[in-house]
Amino acid sequence: MVVAEFVSNLRNTYGIEFKNLALLDEAFTHSSYANEHRELGISDNERLEFLGDAVLELTVSDYLYRKYPEEPEGKLTRMRAAIVQTRSFSAFSREAHFDRYIKLGNGEEAAGARKRNTLLEDLFEAFCGALYLDQGRGAVISFCEKIIFPKIDAGEFLSTHDFKTALQEELQRSGDAQIEYELLSTSGPANARIFTVRVLDGKKELGTGTGKSKKAAEQEAAKAALTTIRADK
């Protein structure tokens, strides 16, 4: 079960007290831990991650829609993408100290998975999925009011970036560019795919990126390419 210290921290910091602690425990059980302890018959957090992803997308979308009534759909979409990306959700996990309590298999623990951004993103989504099942979307909204919405209000996500467009513009300054994005690999279970993509200019590889969708991976690859190109100038 989840440790008493964490349960107390949730109550004192966020006003959250789970009715069903088994849901909270499941949210913090990585597949590697469940696989190493099959005799316990425990479930990992992948299904909760799937649910939490959808709940968070709706919750963030609703907040942005109401907060920025004059903004067009395109800008709201870019802002939402910046909020629900791996870097943001993993940062939220660390802020809430979720990284301290995830249960990992020995191999993943030894490999440093506790610090892995994609794992912490999944953990944040799984927690919100468990909270939704335990107490409904109102509880998820209340949690977001403490950990996500203040950052939106502070304008942290107003400067959204389309790295693919920026890369295209950067390369076209030097002449014609033949940019192509190539899928290198797909890993992970069906409900938690991780895509790896590389961006090419002709036959020259400019950068690689990973993400939970091909579009997100393409943006990360373009961002990596831009970083390299600008560092070489």
FENKA-V512449 format. One record per residue. N is the residue number from 1. RES is the residue in one letter. NEAR is the number of other C-alpha atoms within 8 Angstrom. Layout:
N | RES | NEAR
N | RES | NEAR
//
This chain:
1 | M | 5
2 | V | 10
3 | V | 7
4 | A | 6
5 | E | 6
6 | F | 9
7 | V | 10
8 | S | 8
9 | N | 9
10 | L | 11
11 | R | 10
12 | N | 8
13 | T | 6
14 | Y | 9
15 | G | 7
16 | I | 7
17 | E | 7
18 | F | 9
19 | K | 6
20 | N | 7
21 | L | 9
22 | A | 7
23 | L | 9
24 | L | 13
25 | D | 10
26 | E | 11
27 | A | 15
28 | F | 15
29 | T | 14
30 | H | 13
31 | S | 12
32 | S | 11
33 | Y | 13
34 | A | 14
35 | N | 8
36 | E | 7
37 | H | 9
38 | R | 8
39 | E | 4
40 | L | 5
41 | G | 7
42 | I | 8
43 | S | 8
44 | D | 13
45 | N | 14
46 | E | 12
47 | R | 9
48 | L | 14
49 | E | 17
50 | F | 13
51 | L | 11
52 | G | 15
53 | D | 11
54 | A | 8
55 | V | 12
56 | L | 12
57 | E | 10
58 | L | 8
59 | T | 10
60 | V | 9
61 | S | 10
62 | D | 8
63 | Y | 9
64 | L | 10
65 | Y | 9
66 | R | 7
67 | K | 6
68 | Y | 7
69 | P | 6
70 | E | 4
71 | E | 7
72 | P | 6
73 | E | 6
74 | G | 6
75 | K | 8
76 | L | 12
77 | T | 8
78 | R | 11
79 | M | 11
80 | R | 12
81 | A | 8
82 | A | 10
83 | I | 9
84 | V | 10
85 | Q | 8
86 | T | 10
87 | R | 8
88 | S | 11
89 | F | 14
90 | S | 14
91 | A | 8
92 | F | 11
93 | S | 14
94 | R | 10
95 | E | 7
96 | A | 6
97 | H | 8
98 | F | 12
99 | D | 10
100 | R | 6
101 | Y | 10
102 | I | 11
103 | K | 8
104 | L | 12
105 | G | 13
106 | N | 8
107 | G | 7
108 | E | 11
109 | E | 10
110 | A | 7
111 | A | 6
112 | G | 8
113 | A | 9
114 | R | 12
115 | K | 8
116 | R | 8
117 | N | 9
118 | T | 8
119 | L | 11
120 | L | 16
121 | E | 14
122 | D | 10
123 | L | 15
124 | F | 14
125 | E | 16
126 | A | 19
127 | F | 14
128 | C | 14
129 | G | 16
130 | A | 13
131 | L | 14
132 | Y | 14
133 | L | 7
134 | D | 10
135 | Q | 10
136 | G | 9
137 | R | 9
138 | G | 8
139 | A | 10
140 | V | 13
141 | I | 9
142 | S | 8
143 | F | 9
144 | C | 9
145 | E | 9
146 | K | 9
147 | I | 9
148 | I | 9
149 | F | 10
150 | P | 9
151 | K | 10
152 | I | 10
153 | D | 7
154 | A | 6
155 | G | 8
156 | E | 8
157 | F | 10
158 | L | 7
159 | S | 6
160 | T | 8
161 | H | 5
162 | D | 8
163 | F | 11
164 | K | 10
165 | T | 7
166 | A | 9
167 | L | 12
168 | Q | 10
169 | E | 8
170 | E | 9
171 | L | 10
172 | Q | 9
173 | R | 6
174 | S | 6
175 | G | 6
176 | D | 6
177 | A | 9
178 | Q | 7
179 | I | 9
180 | E | 8
181 | Y | 9
182 | E | 8
183 | L | 10
184 | L | 8
185 | S | 7
186 | T | 9
187 | S | 7
188 | G | 7
189 | P | 6
190 | A | 5
191 | N | 7
192 | A | 9
193 | R | 11
194 | I | 11
195 | F | 15
196 | T | 14
197 | V | 16
198 | R | 15
199 | V | 16
200 | L | 14
201 | D | 11
202 | G | 8
203 | K | 5
204 | K | 6
205 | E | 8
206 | L | 12
207 | G | 13
208 | T | 14
209 | G | 14
210 | T | 13
211 | G | 13
212 | K | 10
213 | S | 9
214 | K | 11
215 | K | 7
216 | A | 10
217 | A | 15
218 | E | 16
219 | Q | 12
220 | E | 13
221 | A | 15
222 | A | 16
223 | K | 12
224 | A | 12
225 | A | 13
226 | L | 12
227 | T | 8
228 | T | 10
229 | I | 8
230 | R | 7
231 | A | 6
232 | D | 5
233 | K | 4
//
